[in-house]
Amino acid sequence: MPYRLFIPRGYDPLRKYPLVVWLHGGEGTGRDNLKQISSGNWTGSHIWVTPDNQAKYPCFVVAPQASEDVSWVTRDLTKPTGQLRMVPELIEKIEETYSIDAERVYVAGQSAGGFATWSIISERPDMFAAAVPICGGGDESKAATLVHTPIWAFHGEKDEAVPAERSRRMIAALQRAGGSPRYTEYAGADHVIWEKVFSEPELLPWVFAQRRHL
């Protein structure tokens, strides 16, 4: 599986670094190892690596690329495919190679990657310190496994590609199970809300404040 890895400038192997996993949307699929970090996936993959944000939150960022014929999740949009199941293996390889803080591994994704974000944290709630699913949805029956995972989900109210009801149902299921997820729904907004999401001033401080207690 192709992937891009950002290594912080001045990487010090004696220091522990957070790792952000970026799961691209549908237009990022392929084998060129580029589309997952370009075009509509530019903002979500690059917000973490701007000079200002790296100065505040030096971190690694990995952006794997799913193939066009498989993508991240099955047709019911909840179960992980073989492509998505390789992502935890990739994370473990990065942790073996670099000095990664296992308490601060984060995942974010949009659209198809939003579904993938819900799916991967449902499969591996032990791995991630926080998740940012954007315009996605998941398996509500697995909500109980996520009550201790910090989640901030986003959706556009008028999304015609992925109805906002998908996010609303996951948030409601988590709340019923005893979780306290954050949810932002942009009134009147459609599917393409990436710029709004990654302009939220509280988002990065919230993400990097989260820790998974091993």
N, CA, C and O of each residue as an XYZ file, in Angstrom:
856
protein
N       0.846     -1.187      0.000
C       0.000      0.000      0.000
C       0.888      1.246      0.000
O       1.730      1.393      0.886
N       0.719      2.139     -0.966
C       1.516      3.374     -0.979
C       1.178      4.244      0.228
O       0.046      4.241      0.712
N       2.159      4.976      0.701
C       1.887      5.938      1.766
C       2.946      7.026      1.740
O       4.066      6.818      1.272
N       2.569      8.195      2.254
C       3.489      9.303      2.440
C       3.703      9.489      3.936
O       2.757      9.412      4.720
N       4.941      9.732      4.325
C       5.269      9.940      5.728
C       5.992     11.267      5.890
O       7.022     11.508      5.261
N       5.442     12.117      6.735
C       6.096     13.379      7.083
C       6.872     13.195      8.380
O       6.321     12.743      9.384
N       8.154     13.549      8.354
C       9.019     13.465      9.520
C       9.324     14.885      9.980
O       9.762     15.705      9.173
N       9.105     15.195     11.252
C       9.340     16.569     11.723
C      10.779     17.025     11.477
O      11.726     16.254     11.631
N      10.916     18.273     11.097
C      12.250     18.842     10.911
C      13.014     18.797     12.233
O      12.471     19.123     13.289
N      14.255     18.397     12.161
C      15.058     18.297     13.378
C      14.670     17.121     14.243
O      14.861     17.144     15.459
N      14.121     16.084     13.615
C      13.698     14.892     14.352
C      14.787     14.427     15.325
O      15.945     14.255     14.946
N      14.390     14.228     16.583
C      15.306     13.792     17.637
C      14.839     12.430     18.146
O      13.794     12.353     18.793
N      15.576     11.359     17.877
C      15.141     10.024     18.290
C      15.065      9.844     19.801
O      14.529      8.842     20.274
N      15.590     10.791     20.561
C      15.500     10.712     22.015
C      14.201     11.320     22.545
O      13.918     11.278     23.742
N      13.432     11.877     21.639
C      12.176     12.511     22.014
C      11.010     11.700     21.460
O      11.134     11.094     20.395
N       9.876     11.680     22.164
C       8.688     10.980     21.688
C       7.778     11.958     20.929
O       7.508     13.061     21.403
N       7.306     11.535     19.739
C       6.486     12.392     18.896
C       5.088     11.796     18.690
O       4.936     10.577     18.603
N       4.064     12.664     18.613
C       2.744     12.189     18.215
C       2.757     11.740     16.748
O       3.620     12.145     15.968
N       1.795     10.908     16.397
C       1.607     10.469     15.015
C       0.165     10.727     14.605
O      -0.766     10.296     15.286
N      -0.020     11.431     13.492
C      -1.349     11.669     12.925
C      -1.512     10.794     11.685
O      -0.659     10.797     10.797
N      -2.597     10.057     11.632
C      -2.920      9.211     10.481
C      -4.014      9.905      9.682
O      -5.092     10.183     10.208
N      -3.737     10.187      8.401
C      -4.717     10.840      7.537
C      -5.308      9.812      6.574
O      -4.578      9.172      5.816
N      -6.639      9.657      6.606
C      -7.343      8.739      5.717
C      -8.123      9.546      4.683
O      -9.084     10.241      5.012
N      -7.700      9.443      3.457
C      -8.219     10.282      2.376
C      -9.665      9.957      1.998
O     -10.198      8.903      2.344
N     -10.276     10.893      1.281
C     -11.596     10.679      0.703
C     -11.512      9.922     -0.607
O     -10.432      9.515     -1.035
N     -12.676      9.734     -1.248
C     -12.766      8.904     -2.443
C     -11.856      9.323     -3.579
O     -11.343      8.470     -4.303
N     -11.644     10.625     -3.752
C     -10.820     11.060     -4.872
C      -9.331     10.840     -4.621
O      -8.501     11.127     -5.483
N      -8.998     10.331     -3.436
C      -7.599     10.067     -3.138
C      -7.137      8.658     -3.471
O      -5.953      8.344     -3.344
N      -8.078      7.795     -3.901
C      -7.708      6.404     -4.178
C      -6.804      6.297     -5.403
O      -6.824      7.155     -6.286
N      -6.009      5.221     -5.438
C      -5.140      4.996     -6.583
C      -3.845      4.318     -6.180
O      -3.758      3.673     -5.135
N      -2.840      4.479     -7.029
C      -1.529      3.908     -6.775
C      -0.406      4.911     -7.081
O       0.763      4.541     -7.184
N      -0.787      6.183     -7.222
C       0.205      7.186     -7.586
C       0.944      7.759     -6.380
O       1.935      8.472     -6.537
N       0.462      7.447     -5.173
C       1.045      7.955     -3.931
C       1.082      9.481     -3.905
O       2.021     10.085     -3.387
N       0.052     10.084     -4.468
C      -0.027     11.544     -4.522
C      -1.434     12.063     -4.233
O      -1.603     13.041     -3.505
N      -2.444     11.402     -4.808
C      -3.805     11.933     -4.687
C      -4.307     11.986     -3.245
O      -5.184     12.786     -2.921
N      -3.755     11.141     -2.386
C      -4.227     11.141     -0.990
C      -3.779     12.375     -0.216
O      -4.264     12.637      0.885
N      -2.830     13.147     -0.811
C      -2.367     14.366     -0.136
C      -2.511     15.598     -1.035
O      -1.942     16.649     -0.740
N      -3.258     15.476     -2.113
C      -3.399     16.599     -3.037
C      -4.873     16.875     -3.322
O      -5.757     16.178     -2.823
N      -5.117     17.882     -4.117
C      -6.477     18.260     -4.519
C      -7.367     18.388     -3.280
O      -7.019     19.100     -2.338
N      -8.510     17.701     -3.278
C      -9.441     17.823     -2.161
C      -8.913     17.283     -0.852
O      -9.482     17.555      0.205
N      -7.832     16.521     -0.904
C      -7.232     15.984      0.321
C      -6.068     16.828      0.834
O      -5.407     16.462      1.806
N      -5.825     17.945      0.181
C      -4.686     18.780      0.550
C      -4.801     19.316      1.976
O      -3.884     19.159      2.782
N      -5.930     19.947      2.279
C      -6.063     20.611      3.577
C      -5.938     19.621      4.726
O      -5.200     19.861      5.681
N      -6.661     18.505      4.632
C      -6.652     17.531      5.726
C      -5.320     16.863      5.946
O      -5.002     16.458      7.064
N      -4.538     16.742      4.893
C      -3.227     16.092      5.039
C      -2.131     17.079      5.401
O      -1.122     16.691      5.991
N      -2.311     18.349      5.057
C      -1.234     19.325      5.236
C      -1.392     20.247      6.442
O      -0.429     20.906      6.836
N      -2.580     20.309      7.036
C      -2.784     21.234      8.150
C      -1.805     20.954      9.292
O      -1.385     21.872      9.996
N      -1.448     19.691      9.468
C      -0.578     19.282     10.568
C       0.882     19.669     10.347
O       1.656     19.738     11.302
N       1.260     19.921      9.100
C       2.679     20.082      8.771
C       3.063     21.515      8.411
O       4.191     21.760      7.982
N       2.145     22.462      8.578
C       2.506     23.854      8.319
C       3.579     24.274      9.321
O       3.618     23.745     10.432
N       4.442     25.204      8.954
C       5.493     25.629      9.887
C       4.957     26.071     11.240
O       5.524     25.723     12.276
N       3.866     26.837     11.240
C       3.312     27.311     12.507
C       2.834     26.157     13.375
O       3.115     26.114     14.573
N       2.102     25.210     12.760
C       1.573     24.102     13.547
C       2.664     23.139     13.989
O       2.591     22.573     15.080
N       3.681     22.948     13.140
C       4.792     22.099     13.554
C       5.580     22.734     14.702
O       6.113     22.031     15.561
N       5.650     24.062     14.711
C       6.334     24.743     15.814
C       5.608     24.501     17.135
O       6.236     24.343     18.183
N       4.276     24.475     17.068
C       3.476     24.244     18.280
C       3.336     22.760     18.595
O       3.412     22.348     19.753
N       3.128     21.954     17.535
C       2.821     20.539     17.714
C       3.666     19.690     16.764
O       3.136     19.142     15.797
N       4.954     19.574     17.019
C       5.777     18.746     16.133
C       5.281     17.298     16.151
O       5.159     16.692     17.216
N       4.999     16.757     14.984
C       4.417     15.420     14.909
C       4.767     14.770     13.577
O       5.111     15.445     12.607
N       4.673     13.464     13.553
C       4.720     12.704     12.311
C       3.322     12.668     11.718
O       2.330     12.713     12.446
N       3.245     12.586     10.399
C       1.965     12.414      9.713
C       2.138     11.328      8.667
O       3.072     11.375      7.866
N       1.240     10.349      8.672
C       1.275      9.310      7.653
C      -0.045      9.342      6.879
O      -1.124      9.436      7.462
N       0.071      9.261      5.564
C      -1.100      9.302      4.681
C      -1.053      8.109      3.740
O      -0.473      8.207      2.659
N      -1.649      6.980      4.126
C      -1.701      5.820      3.237
C      -2.690      6.048      2.102
O      -3.557      6.917      2.190
N      -2.554      5.264      1.038
C      -3.437      5.406     -0.121
C      -4.116      4.073     -0.437
O      -3.451      3.076     -0.719
N      -5.437      4.071     -0.384
C      -6.217      2.882     -0.725
C      -6.348      2.767     -2.238
O      -6.311      3.769     -2.953
N      -6.499      1.547     -2.712
C      -6.621      1.323     -4.154
C      -8.036      1.650     -4.631
O      -8.990      1.617     -3.853
N      -8.154      1.962     -5.905
C      -9.444      2.357     -6.476
C     -10.459      1.225     -6.444
O     -11.658      1.475     -6.321
N      -9.999     -0.008     -6.554
C     -10.936     -1.131     -6.645
C     -11.361     -1.675     -5.288
O     -12.260     -2.513     -5.221
N     -10.734     -1.215     -4.202
C     -11.070     -1.745     -2.878
C     -11.529     -0.639     -1.932
O     -12.557     -0.787     -1.271
N     -10.800      0.449     -1.855
C     -11.062      1.563     -0.935
C     -10.948      1.108      0.520
O     -10.378      0.054      0.801
N     -11.492      1.907      1.446
C     -11.275      1.670      2.875
C     -12.276      0.732      3.525
O     -11.913     -0.091      4.364
N     -13.538      0.861      3.133
C     -14.584      0.116      3.837
C     -15.440     -0.664      2.839
O     -15.438     -0.375      1.643
N     -16.169     -1.657      3.350
C     -17.027     -2.496      2.523
C     -18.232     -1.696      2.038
O     -18.422     -0.541      2.421
N     -19.026     -2.314      1.206
C     -20.137     -1.590      0.570
C     -21.162     -1.073      1.564
O     -21.870     -0.110      1.270
N     -21.256     -1.693      2.737
C     -22.188     -1.172      3.744
C     -21.594      0.027      4.483
O     -22.232      0.612      5.358
N     -20.347      0.384      4.109
C     -19.662      1.577      4.604
C     -19.325      1.523      6.098
O     -19.136      2.565      6.726
N     -19.249      0.331      6.664
C     -18.916      0.226      8.080
C     -17.749     -0.715      8.356
O     -16.962     -0.467      9.269
N     -17.625     -1.785      7.587
C     -16.605     -2.790      7.895
C     -15.302     -2.489      7.149
O     -15.335     -2.066      5.993
N     -14.159     -2.704      7.799
C     -12.875     -2.422      7.149
C     -12.553     -3.435      6.061
O     -12.831     -4.625      6.207
N     -11.971     -2.960      4.981
C     -11.461     -3.853      3.946
C     -10.028     -4.259      4.314
O      -9.480     -3.808      5.320
N      -9.445     -5.104      3.490
C      -8.046     -5.451      3.692
C      -7.138     -4.243      3.645
O      -6.109     -4.204      4.320
N      -7.522     -3.237      2.836
C      -6.729     -2.011      2.756
C      -6.673     -1.308      4.110
O      -5.599     -0.924      4.574
N      -7.835     -1.144      4.738
C      -7.870     -0.449      6.022
C      -7.199     -1.277      7.118
O      -6.601     -0.720      8.038
N      -7.295     -2.582      7.022
C      -6.666     -3.445      8.031
C      -5.141     -3.355      7.975
O      -4.463     -3.711      8.939
N      -4.599     -2.882      6.853
C      -3.151     -2.710      6.779
C      -2.669     -1.462      7.513
O      -1.486     -1.345      7.831
N      -3.581     -0.533      7.782
C      -3.169      0.726      8.406
C      -2.602      0.511      9.812
O      -1.551      1.075     10.115
N      -3.245     -0.279     10.693
C      -2.612     -0.533     11.991
C      -1.238     -1.192     11.863
O      -0.345     -0.926     12.668
N      -1.069     -2.045     10.861
C       0.242     -2.653     10.639
C       1.266     -1.588     10.255
O       2.415     -1.625     10.696
N       0.835     -0.643      9.431
C       1.717      0.459      9.029
C       2.099      1.298     10.242
O       3.258      1.681     10.400
N       1.122      1.581     11.095
C       1.391      2.355     12.310
C       2.429      1.638     13.174
O       3.360      2.260     13.684
N       2.262      0.351     13.330
C       3.199     -0.416     14.155
C       4.610     -0.403     13.567
O       5.590     -0.348     14.310
N       4.720     -0.453     12.241
C       6.033     -0.384     11.598
C       6.688      0.976     11.830
O       7.893      1.059     12.064
N       5.886      2.040     11.764
C       6.424      3.380     12.008
C       6.881      3.494     13.459
O       7.915      4.099     13.744
N       6.109      2.913     14.369
C       6.480      2.953     15.784
C       7.779      2.183     16.042
O       8.552      2.538     16.932
N       8.011      1.134     15.261
C       9.247      0.361     15.409
C      10.463      1.120     14.856
O      11.589      0.936     15.318
N      10.210      1.972     13.863
C      11.303      2.648     13.160
C      11.651      3.999     13.770
O      12.817      4.391     13.804
N      10.629      4.710     14.251
C      10.825      6.060     14.765
C      10.367      6.155     16.222
O       9.701      5.259     16.741
N      10.732      7.239     16.853
C      10.375      7.445     18.252
C       8.982      8.070     18.346
O       8.835      9.290     18.411
N       7.974      7.213     18.351
C       6.567      7.637     18.366
C       5.996      7.445     19.757
O       6.250      6.436     20.413
N       5.224      8.422     20.197
C       4.516      8.330     21.477
C       3.246      7.519     21.268
O       2.281      8.020     20.690
N       3.233      6.275     21.730
C       2.073      5.404     21.509
C       0.823      5.900     22.222
O      -0.280      5.445     21.920
N       0.979      6.819     23.158
C      -0.185      7.399     23.828
C      -0.814      8.522     23.009
O      -1.873      9.036     23.369
N      -0.157      8.910     21.895
C      -0.632     10.071     21.138
C      -0.649      9.750     19.633
O      -0.016     10.431     18.827
N      -1.383      8.706     19.289
C      -1.619      8.359     17.886
C      -3.044      8.794     17.554
O      -3.998      8.357     18.199
N      -3.185      9.649     16.551
C      -4.478     10.242     16.206
C      -4.867      9.865     14.777
O      -4.001      9.624     13.936
N      -6.174      9.817     14.508
C      -6.632      9.499     13.165
C      -7.705     10.501     12.751
O      -8.578     10.864     13.539
N      -7.619     10.938     11.496
C      -8.608     11.855     10.928
C      -8.853     11.453      9.482
O      -7.952     10.945      8.814
N     -10.065     11.677      9.002
C     -10.372     11.348      7.616
C     -11.664     11.998      7.169
O     -12.529     12.318      7.983
N     -11.784     12.188      5.865
C     -12.965     12.868      5.330
C     -13.690     11.996      4.310
O     -13.068     11.253      3.551
N     -15.016     12.103      4.310
C     -15.859     11.379      3.357
C     -15.603      9.875      3.471
O     -15.858      9.300      4.529
N     -15.107      9.218      2.419
C     -14.767      7.799      2.542
C     -13.794      7.583      3.690
O     -13.852      6.567      4.383
N     -12.902      8.543      3.885
C     -11.973      8.481      5.010
C     -12.645      8.741      6.342
O     -12.146      8.316      7.384
N     -13.782      9.442      6.319
C     -14.571      9.619      7.533
C     -15.188      8.300      7.967
O     -15.178      7.961      9.151
N     -15.731      7.551      6.998
C     -16.227      6.211      7.292
C     -15.086      5.323      7.785
O     -15.250      4.539      8.720
N     -13.930      5.461      7.140
C     -12.769      4.666      7.532
C     -12.321      5.005      8.951
O     -11.900      4.121      9.697
N     -12.410      6.273      9.324
C     -12.026      6.683     10.676
C     -12.922      6.019     11.709
O     -12.436      5.466     12.696
N     -14.233      6.072     11.483
C     -15.147      5.386     12.398
C     -14.844      3.888     12.441
O     -14.856      3.279     13.511
N     -14.575      3.306     11.293
C     -14.350      1.864     11.209
C     -13.078      1.445     11.933
O     -13.078      0.459     12.671
N     -11.992      2.191     11.728
C     -10.717      1.765     12.303
C     -10.699      1.939     13.819
O     -10.089      1.133     14.522
N     -11.351      2.969     14.329
C     -11.379      3.105     15.786
C     -12.324      2.084     16.412
O     -12.144      1.697     17.566
N     -13.325      1.650     15.661
C     -14.214      0.601     16.162
C     -13.485     -0.734     16.224
O     -13.710     -1.535     17.132
N     -12.600     -0.968     15.242
C     -11.825     -2.205     15.209
C     -10.668     -2.171     16.193
O     -10.342     -3.188     16.805
N     -10.040     -1.000     16.352
C      -8.851     -0.878     17.193
C      -8.969      0.308     18.160
O      -8.184      1.252     18.080
N      -9.937      0.262     19.063
C     -10.071      1.376     20.010
C      -8.871      1.499     20.941
O      -8.682      2.531     21.586
N      -8.062      0.447     21.009
C      -6.873      0.450     21.863
C      -5.714      1.239     21.271
O      -4.738      1.526     21.966
N      -5.813      1.591     19.998
C      -4.667      2.170     19.296
C      -4.681      3.692     19.245
O      -3.618      4.308     19.169
N      -5.847      4.308     19.285
C      -5.948      5.732     18.973
C      -6.324      6.582     20.184
O      -7.201      6.228     20.973
N      -5.627      7.720     20.304
C      -5.891      8.645     21.401
C      -7.041      9.593     21.094
O      -7.656     10.132     22.014
N      -7.341      9.805     19.814
C      -8.444     10.673     19.412
C      -8.737     10.448     17.935
O      -7.887      9.970     17.183
N      -9.950     10.799     17.537
C     -10.371     10.612     16.148
C     -11.189     11.803     15.680
O     -11.964     12.385     16.439
N     -10.997     12.157     14.391
C     -11.733     13.268     13.776
C     -12.380     12.749     12.491
O     -11.793     12.883     11.418
N     -13.573     12.161     12.575
C     -14.273     11.701     11.374
C     -15.102     12.830     10.760
O     -15.908     13.462     11.442
N     -14.893     13.073      9.464
C     -15.550     14.185      8.782
C     -16.455     13.636      7.682
O     -16.003     12.900      6.805
N     -17.738     14.000      7.736
C     -18.709     13.575      6.719
C     -18.700     12.064      6.530
O     -18.656     11.568      5.404
N     -18.742     11.344      7.637
C     -18.738      9.886      7.560
C     -19.889      9.279      8.334
O     -20.916      9.918      8.562
N     -19.700      8.046      8.729
C     -20.681      7.307      9.502
C     -20.075      5.973      9.860
O     -19.031      5.595      9.330
N     -20.727      5.256     10.760
C     -20.142      4.002     11.199
C     -21.172      3.001     11.651
O     -22.362      3.129     11.361
N     -20.699      2.004     12.367
C     -21.531      0.917     12.870
C     -21.989      1.275     14.277
O     -21.215      1.213     15.233
N     -23.248      1.648     14.388
C     -23.775      2.097     15.671
C     -23.745      1.010     16.734
O     -23.713      1.310     17.928
N     -23.754     -0.255     16.311
C     -23.746     -1.354     17.271
C     -22.424     -1.457     18.016
O     -22.341     -2.134     19.040
N     -21.383     -0.786     17.509
C     -20.072     -0.822     18.152
C     -19.791      0.410     19.005
O     -18.664      0.624     19.452
N     -20.815      1.208     19.222
C     -20.621      2.463     19.957
C     -20.045      2.225     21.350
O     -19.244      3.028     21.829
N     -20.439      1.140     22.003
C     -19.980      0.879     23.368
C     -18.471      0.711     23.446
O     -17.867      0.962     24.489
N     -17.859      0.286     22.341
C     -16.399      0.109     22.352
C     -15.661      1.446     22.251
O     -14.444      1.498     22.430
N     -16.392      2.523     21.965
C     -15.769      3.815     21.703
C     -16.018      4.857     22.789
O     -15.647      6.020     22.629
N     -16.637      4.455     23.879
C     -17.029      5.450     24.881
C     -15.817      6.141     25.505
O     -15.940      7.258     26.008
N     -14.647      5.494     25.481
C     -13.464      6.099     26.079
C     -12.534      6.729     25.042
O     -11.449      7.198     25.386
N     -12.956      6.742     23.773
C     -12.160      7.350     22.709
C     -12.623      8.782     22.469
O     -13.779      8.989     22.099
N     -11.771      9.767     22.666
C     -12.161     11.147     22.349
C     -12.433     11.299     20.849
O     -11.578     10.982     20.021
N     -13.605     11.775     20.515
C     -14.035     11.901     19.119
C     -14.621     13.290     18.907
O     -15.419     13.779     19.706
N     -14.203     13.908     17.810
C     -14.832     15.160     17.373
C     -15.230     14.954     15.917
O     -14.382     14.932     15.025
N     -16.517     14.804     15.693
C     -17.039     14.547     14.351
C     -17.595     15.829     13.747
O     -18.043     16.730     14.455
N     -17.552     15.886     12.406
C     -18.032     17.058     11.667
C     -18.910     16.606     10.500
O     -18.710     15.532      9.932
N     -19.880     17.444     10.157
C     -20.723     17.175      8.989
C     -21.371     18.479      8.529
O     -21.530     19.418      9.309
N     -21.737     18.518      7.267
C     -22.519     19.626      6.726
C     -23.997     19.269      6.754
O     -24.386     18.163      6.378
N     -24.809     20.202      7.198
C     -26.245     19.933      7.352
C     -26.883     19.490      6.038
O     -27.743     18.610      6.033
N     -26.470     20.091      4.928
C     -27.102     19.834      3.635
C     -26.269     18.892      2.760
O     -26.371     18.932      1.534
N     -25.465     18.067      3.373
C     -24.619     17.124      2.635
C     -25.495     16.143      1.845
O     -26.267     15.378      2.422
N     -25.359     16.181      0.514
C     -26.135     15.278     -0.330
C     -25.359     14.019     -0.703
O     -25.948     13.052     -1.186
N     -24.061     14.020     -0.487
C     -23.245     12.834     -0.781
C     -23.314     11.831      0.361
O     -23.476     10.631      0.140
N     -23.191     12.329      1.566
C     -23.308     11.507      2.775
C     -24.247     12.250      3.725
O     -23.846     13.258      4.306
N     -25.469     11.786      3.897
C     -26.423     12.514      4.742
C     -25.877     12.730      6.152
O     -25.245     11.846      6.731
N     -26.130     13.908      6.684
C     -25.668     14.239      8.033
C     -26.234     13.274      9.066
O     -25.681     13.136     10.157
N     -27.314     12.618      8.731
C     -27.916     11.656      9.649
C     -26.939     10.547     10.018
O     -27.048      9.963     11.096
N     -25.979     10.245      9.133
C     -25.000      9.202      9.435
C     -24.150      9.594     10.649
O     -23.921      8.776     11.539
N     -23.692     10.825     10.680
C     -22.930     11.288     11.837
C     -23.824     11.436     13.059
O     -23.432     11.069     14.166
N     -25.020     11.971     12.862
C     -25.927     12.174     13.995
C     -26.224     10.856     14.700
O     -26.258     10.800     15.930
N     -26.440      9.790     13.917
C     -26.770      8.494     14.512
C     -25.589      7.935     15.313
O     -25.783      7.358     16.383
N     -24.376      8.105     14.800
C     -23.209      7.626     15.539
C     -23.032      8.405     16.843
O     -22.748      7.819     17.887
N     -23.199      9.703     16.779
C     -23.062     10.528     17.983
C     -24.125     10.142     19.010
O     -23.825     10.022     20.198
N     -25.350      9.951     18.564
C     -26.435      9.566     19.475
C     -26.160      8.200     20.102
O     -26.408      8.000     21.291
N     -25.649      7.265     19.307
C     -25.341      5.927     19.823
C     -24.240      6.004     20.878
O     -24.305      5.316     21.897
N     -23.239      6.832     20.639
C     -22.167      7.007     21.613
C     -22.691      7.619     22.910
O     -22.311      7.199     24.003
N     -23.551      8.596     22.779
C     -24.114      9.231     23.963
C     -24.955      8.248     24.767
O     -24.899      8.238     25.996
N     -25.735      7.420     24.074
C     -26.535      6.409     24.770
C     -25.645      5.407     25.499
O     -26.007      4.903     26.563
N     -24.481      5.123     24.922
C     -23.562      4.157     25.520
C     -22.753      4.754     26.668
O     -22.044      4.032     27.368
N     -22.855      6.060     26.864
C     -22.143      6.712     27.954
C     -20.945      7.531     27.529
O     -20.206      8.030     28.377
N     -20.738      7.681     26.229
C     -19.637      8.472     25.723
C     -19.956      9.959     25.697
O     -21.106     10.366     25.863
N     -18.916     10.763     25.485
C     -19.093     12.222     25.424
C     -18.405     12.776     24.177
O     -17.468     13.566     24.298
N     -18.848     12.381     22.987
C     -18.212     12.873     21.763
C     -18.553     14.330     21.513
O     -19.563     14.841     21.999
N     -17.695     14.990     20.748
C     -17.993     16.336     20.273
C     -18.540     16.218     18.857
O     -18.124     15.349     18.090
N     -19.475     17.099     18.519
C     -20.055     17.070     17.171
C     -20.333     18.476     16.704
O     -20.976     19.260     17.402
N     -19.839     18.797     15.505
C     -20.092     20.089     14.882
C     -20.764     19.862     13.545
O     -20.233     19.175     12.673
N     -21.947     20.454     13.395
C     -22.681     20.372     12.129
C     -22.856     21.792     11.602
O     -23.416     22.656     12.278
N     -22.367     22.017     10.383
C     -22.415     23.351      9.812
C     -23.750     23.590      9.115
O     -24.086     22.917      8.141
N     -24.495     24.545      9.623
C     -25.813     24.851      9.064
C     -25.687     25.285      7.608
O     -24.885     26.158      7.274
N     -26.491     24.664      6.748
C     -26.533     25.036      5.340
C     -25.371     24.552      4.505
O     -25.359     24.771      3.294
N     -24.387     23.898      5.112
C     -23.192     23.467      4.380
C     -23.416     22.142      3.669
O     -24.222     21.317      4.099
N     -22.688     21.952      2.572
C     -22.818     20.706      1.815
C     -21.704     19.739      2.220
O     -21.236     19.765      3.359
N     -21.286     18.892      1.290
C     -20.315     17.847      1.598
C     -18.898     18.390      1.798
O     -18.142     17.879      2.624
N     -18.550     19.418      1.042
C     -17.173     19.906      1.053
C     -16.995     20.931      2.176
O     -17.149     22.133      1.962
N     -16.672     20.447      3.355
C     -16.536     21.320      4.524
C     -15.108     21.328      5.064
O     -14.861     21.800      6.174
N     -14.166     20.803      4.271
C     -12.810     20.614      4.786
C     -12.185     21.904      5.289
O     -11.563     21.927      6.351
N     -12.351     22.986      4.519
C     -11.740     24.251      4.923
C     -12.324     24.744      6.244
O     -11.603     25.276      7.088
N     -13.638     24.564      6.419
C     -14.276     24.972      7.671
C     -13.719     24.172      8.845
O     -13.369     24.723      9.889
N     -13.648     22.862      8.643
C     -13.196     21.989      9.731
C     -11.789     22.357     10.172
O     -11.533     22.542     11.362
N     -10.880     22.462      9.211
C      -9.481     22.666      9.570
C      -9.134     24.125      9.827
O      -7.972     24.474     10.036
N     -10.164     24.973      9.807
C      -9.997     26.353     10.263
C     -10.511     26.535     11.689
O     -10.402     27.620     12.259
N     -11.072     25.471     12.262
C     -11.565     25.551     13.637
C     -10.380     25.813     14.579
O      -9.468     24.990     14.661
N     -10.386     26.931     15.279
C      -9.218     27.272     16.101
C      -8.967     26.301     17.247
O      -7.839     26.200     17.728
N      -9.990     25.591     17.690
C      -9.823     24.675     18.817
C      -9.419     23.273     18.386
O      -9.065     22.451     19.231
N      -9.464     22.981     17.084
C      -9.308     21.590     16.665
C      -7.935     21.018     16.993
O      -7.847     20.001     17.682
N      -6.871     21.641     16.523
C      -5.546     21.077     16.775
C      -5.177     21.085     18.252
O      -4.628     20.094     18.735
N      -5.454     22.160     18.995
C      -5.192     22.086     20.433
C      -5.942     20.937     21.106
O      -5.407     20.278     21.998
N      -7.182     20.699     20.676
C      -7.960     19.601     21.255
C      -7.332     18.258     20.904
O      -7.158     17.407     21.777
N      -6.993     18.063     19.638
C      -6.400     16.788     19.219
C      -5.147     16.490     20.015
O      -5.033     15.418     20.610
N      -4.207     17.419     20.037
C      -2.910     17.143     20.636
C      -2.938     17.116     22.163
O      -1.957     16.729     22.798
N      -4.061     17.526     22.749
C      -4.217     17.416     24.207
C      -4.640     16.025     24.627
O      -4.546     15.682     25.806
N      -5.108     15.212     23.684
C      -5.637     13.893     24.020
C      -4.500     12.872     24.158
O      -3.522     12.889     23.411
N      -4.667     12.002     25.125
C      -3.704     10.917     25.360
C      -4.451      9.618     25.655
O      -5.469      9.606     26.347
N      -3.928      8.557     25.124
C      -4.456      7.229     25.427
C      -3.619      6.656     26.555
O      -2.397      6.554     26.445
N      -4.278      6.285     27.634
C      -3.539      5.783     28.791
C      -3.293      4.293     28.627
O      -4.227      3.491     28.636
N      -2.034      3.937     28.480
C      -1.635      2.555     28.215
C      -1.734      1.705     29.481
O      -1.436      0.511     29.448
